[in-house]
């Protein structure tokens, strides 16, 4: 079985966000990029499944320009066998569904039996692409998984069910699994891994290579638009409560009751 | 022509969840056409009309007894078709986060996720939603005939129920065994019976300064219990093993929206602030007067959390 891993490069989580003049995107000139933290769990799980003999090949899939290649090479250095990068000018302005369309086409073309993705990318935070891929591929999905077992044609997974409850679910492959923190401890690339990664295949695909109609992606096909990007509203100034601990605590309780009215 | 707002009302133990009332009341306030409720499965629907639904669409089926993506997506699609709505609102719960993107891809209805505000722009519902873990916000508009939105819990206040009775319309989604694609084989109850962080109204969080799991358990959790709050943790505390990964608040953990957030020994790294900055009231306790968390705190105490937290716990317990 081949495993497909969706990898996205995102601004590092300690990035201070600056918004462009059109309020349509952030300024990225001095932003440091990294592999989306949740995708790290997806890649690690794929590598472990291969080591356990449950998979024959781990292929990463990324929708991006060549600027993402260092992150893709990092995935190869950690142990992925090869990488597919989908890049086409017609993809500009795609919404989540447009991105899911090209990923689903590329994953299907490789005949993967299991798709692993992060539960969300920590830039757009849309949490939508994995489930959309599953629908477009016509396969089962499980979201926000922190434990996964593959046995023959089937899988079991632990997922969030709301209210702090977790469920153990079972289903049949092929499937799309979105990965949460707690699934595993991602590895770092080793020096030999980095050397080997230089020779591993990184294929760049256009829409035409995947048989995806350019009219089904990009800004023209988007069902969702994002505009008027702004900073979160500033918080009203707070105050520091002085005095010894007992005095400060008594004052805090009084303020929480009488002023803020939250207790 | 699609018209009106359909609110997907989730149930728990036979009654609507609080988020159902939050969304129904907000839908009425938007004034963007008639408001109806969608119920998947069985339960007491009498309060939905009181909270603003003029009609309750209900899909009853043994296949909805526990959540499965296949059955729920099909039932949601049937509810939308039966109601003829132009907007579907759902709480951003774990099941809805799983189902809504798949529904979006199936019926080609655009999805705005985790909005924290909604407004009516000439009869069309527009959302405002956080990105980059809450460091920025976008207006989100949907161009398809039907718009889907998930709404972060606690985004809107719940007022008095001022509606009336709502007739129930049974909807047949044609569900069969084949729709239950992924089966629930076991339910794992949380270790402590507190509200999920993303829906909690009060949260007490601890950071690296707690120094050990034992001290986290001895200081943070009892204070949370005294407040009826849910315990949370910073990434540093989770990575150090003081708290579970499901308890992490921040950009790579849970994004929370409580009315009271108490941060104990949390310095306020940008990635933690991203997860809790929309809390209505923030209380910070930290030894370091220069900690960034104080810039966001409604009330701050500069001092030793090991001294202050137990004092606060005692004060709160004496109020009961």
Interface residues (C-beta under 8 A of the other chain):
Chain A: X11 X13 X14 X15 X16 X17 X19 X26 X37 X38 X95 X96 X97 X100 X122 X123 X124 X125 X126 X127 X128 X129 X130 X131 X132 X134 X135 X136 X140 X141 X142 X143 X144 X146 X156 X158 X159 X160 X161 X162 X163 X164 X165 X166 X167 X168 X169 X170 X171 X175 X180 X181 X182 X222 X223 X224 X225 X226 X227 X228 X229 X230 X231 X232 X235 X236 X238 X239 X240 X241 X245 X246 X248 X249 X250 X252 X253 X255 X256 X257 X260 X262 X263
Chain B: X12 X66 X67 X69 X70 X73 X93 X94 X95 X97 X98 X99 X100 X101 X102 X104 X105 X106 X108 X109 X110 X111 X112 X113 X114 X130 X131 X132 X133 X134 X135 X136 X137 X138 X139 X140 X141 X142 X143 X144 X181 X182 X183 X184 X185 X186 X187 X188 X189 X190 X194 X195 X196 X197 X199 X202 X227 X244 X245 X246 X248 X251 X252 X253 X259 X260 X269 X270 X271 X274 X277 X278 X280 X281 X282 X283 X289 X294 X296 X297 X298 X299 X300 X301 X302 X303 X304 X307 X308 X311 X312 X315 X316 X319
